[in-house]
């Protein structure tokens, strides 16, 4: 549900679930700031720019309106089928 990588100067990793975005955005103590919409892909995918705990994520993608169970299944399939490779085209 999101983490920061100390080896990459605190770069934000994860945060691909719309429910988590909603929770962070509604709670001001979570240090989350939405910086803008980059692009919409189809009906359910979007790319966003944001800062979280002071670290900028230039482009983060998420599926909008899908269930957390669907997201977990999809990302698990990506991880298992693309192990050792850079990207998983969703």
Backbone torsions as a table, in degrees:
resi	resn	phi	psi	omega
1	UNK	NA	18.2	176.3
2	UNK	117.6	137.5	176.2
3	UNK	-155.0	170.5	176.1
4	UNK	-119.5	137.7	-177.2
5	UNK	-96.7	108.5	-179.3
6	UNK	-62.8	-32.6	-179.2
7	UNK	-70.1	-14.9	178.2
8	UNK	-115.7	41.8	177.6
9	UNK	53.9	41.6	175.2
10	UNK	77.7	14.8	-179.0
11	UNK	-55.1	138.8	179.2
12	UNK	-76.1	133.0	177.2
13	UNK	-126.2	145.7	-179.6
14	UNK	83.7	-142.4	-175.7
15	UNK	56.2	63.1	179.7
16	UNK	-115.2	11.7	-176.0
17	UNK	-112.3	128.6	-176.6
18	UNK	-64.6	-30.0	178.6
19	UNK	-65.3	-42.5	178.5
20	UNK	-64.5	-42.3	176.0
21	UNK	-56.9	-46.1	179.9
22	UNK	-59.3	-46.6	-179.7
23	UNK	-62.9	-43.3	179.7
24	UNK	-65.8	-42.2	-176.7
25	UNK	-68.8	-33.6	-177.4
26	UNK	-80.9	-16.2	-178.7
27	UNK	-109.9	105.4	-175.0
28	UNK	-64.0	-20.2	179.9
29	UNK	-77.7	-7.3	-177.8
30	UNK	-83.5	-2.3	176.6
31	UNK	57.0	45.2	179.5
32	UNK	-113.4	130.3	178.6
33	UNK	-134.4	115.9	177.7
34	UNK	-71.2	126.2	-176.8
35	UNK	-106.2	-10.9	177.0
36	UNK	145.3	158.9	179.5
37	UNK	-89.7	130.6	-179.3
38	UNK	-97.4	-56.2	-177.8
39	UNK	-157.6	148.8	174.5
40	UNK	-106.2	132.2	179.3
41	UNK	-116.1	108.0	-178.9
42	UNK	68.7	-153.4	-177.0
43	UNK	-92.0	-18.4	-172.4
44	UNK	-125.9	-0.3	-176.8
45	UNK	-119.4	139.2	178.9
46	UNK	-140.7	152.5	172.8
47	UNK	-112.9	132.9	-176.0
48	UNK	-129.3	160.1	174.4
49	UNK	-117.6	135.6	-178.2
50	UNK	-160.4	164.4	169.3
51	UNK	-116.1	145.5	177.7
52	UNK	-140.8	122.4	-177.3
53	UNK	53.3	39.1	176.3
54	UNK	83.8	-5.1	-179.3
55	UNK	-102.7	132.6	-179.1
56	UNK	-85.6	134.2	168.8
57	UNK	-112.5	110.5	-175.0
58	UNK	-65.5	-35.1	-180.0
59	UNK	-152.3	116.3	176.4
60	UNK	-126.9	132.5	-178.6
61	UNK	-104.2	151.6	176.9
62	UNK	-150.9	155.4	174.6
63	UNK	-92.5	130.6	-176.2
64	UNK	-101.9	125.3	175.1
65	UNK	87.6	-1.0	177.7
66	UNK	-83.7	160.2	179.1
67	UNK	-79.2	152.2	175.3
68	UNK	-57.3	-33.6	178.9
69	UNK	-64.5	-41.8	178.0
70	UNK	-62.9	-46.5	179.7
71	UNK	-58.5	-45.8	179.6
72	UNK	-61.5	-43.3	179.5
73	UNK	-63.1	-45.4	-179.0
74	UNK	-63.1	-49.4	-177.7
75	UNK	-69.6	-30.1	174.8
76	UNK	-66.3	-43.9	177.1
77	UNK	-61.3	-42.1	177.5
78	UNK	-60.3	-48.1	-178.4
79	UNK	-60.3	-47.9	-176.7
80	UNK	-69.8	-37.1	-177.0
81	UNK	-83.6	-21.4	-176.6
82	UNK	-115.8	20.8	-177.5
83	UNK	-52.0	128.8	178.7
84	UNK	86.0	-2.3	179.2
85	UNK	-110.1	157.8	-174.4
86	UNK	-68.1	-54.3	-170.2
87	UNK	-120.5	153.0	171.1
88	UNK	-121.9	112.0	179.7
89	UNK	-72.3	111.6	-179.3
90	UNK	-90.6	NA	NA
